């Protein structure tokens, strides 16, 4: 049965992934205090003017789901050394993502979501 809440999700993740994701969650919350937390597709997601970022754990790694291949391209140089795909950054729990990188990703996604929202509203 899928987790009903972010807290339930985290409670079922083994260490050391849990500690890394608890830290990542706090970093996202600090960067986007107005974002709403929810569960989507079985993983925690933050929403602010649309889907913002999400995170999850696999057996051998953790992941930050940036949800924007276009934004990932704008920070590609900062992601050198990480295992990435179009909208995902995978990392080892023992070497979490730097706080500044997480904050920049979240702030960049907020700006991207707001620009998309403004465009939809004809501004």
N, C-alpha and C positions, 0 to 999 in steps of 0.2 A: 504494500500500500504506500503510495507516495506521501511524503511529508506534508502536513497541513500548514506548517508555518516555517519560517526561517529558523527559529529556535529548534523546532523538531528536526529539521534537516541537519543542522549542525550537531545535535545530540547524537545522531546516528553515524557521524563520520569518525573514523578512527584517528588517533594521533599518529603522526604529527600533522596530517592534513587539517584536522579540526583547528588546531592552534593557528595555523597559517591563514585559514579562512576567517576565523574570528578577528584576527588582526586586519585582514583585507576589508572585512565588513565595516570595522571601525574607521578605517581610512576613507572608505566610500561615504559613510555617514558624515564624516567631518568635512569632506569636500562638497557634499550635496545634502545639507541638513533638511531641506524641504522635500527631498525625494521620498516617495512612498515605497516601502518594502512589500513584496508579495512573492508568491511562488508561481513559476511558469515553466512548463515542460519539465517539471520535477526538480528545478533548481531555483535558488533565490534570485530575484530580480529587483532592481531599483527602477522606479518610473518617475519621470519629471518631464512633462510635455511629450510623453511617449516613452518607449523603452529606452533606458539610459545605459546601464551595464548590468551584467549578471555574473555569477561566479559558481564554481562547483569543484568537486573532487573526483578524481579517478583513482585507481589502485596505486599508481606510481607517481602521480602529479596532481597539482591543483591548476585551475584555469580561471582567467578573467575573460569574460565574453564581452568584447567591446561593441559588438553588434553593428559595426559600420566598417566595411572594407575600405571605403573612401577615407575615413578618419585614420584607419590603420596605415594607409599609405602616407599620410602626412607626418607620421611619427616613426616611419620605418627605420630611420637611422638610429633612433633611441632603443629600438627593439633588437638590435644586433646581439646575437648570443642567446636570445630566447627562442624557444620552439614556438613558431606562430603559424597561423593559417589566416584566411581572409578576415575573420573577425574575432580571433581567439589568441590569447597569450597563455601558453602553458609554462608553469614554473615548478620547481621542486619546493616542497614545504620548508626545507632547511634553508632555502635562499629566497625568501619572499620578495615580491616586487618592491622597489624603493617607494617610499611614501610620496616623494615629489612626482614620480612617474604616474602613480595612481591618481593623485590630485590633478595633474595635467590632463590625463585621459578623461576623468570625470568632468572637469571644467570644459574641455573641448567638446565632449558629447552633449553637455548642456547647451553650449552655444550652437552646435549643429542642430539639435532638436528645436531650439527656439527659432532658428533661421527657417527650418522646414515648416514650422507652425505658422510663422509670419507669411511665408510664401503661399501656404494653403489659404490663408485669410486674405490674400490679395494685397499685401503690403509691399 
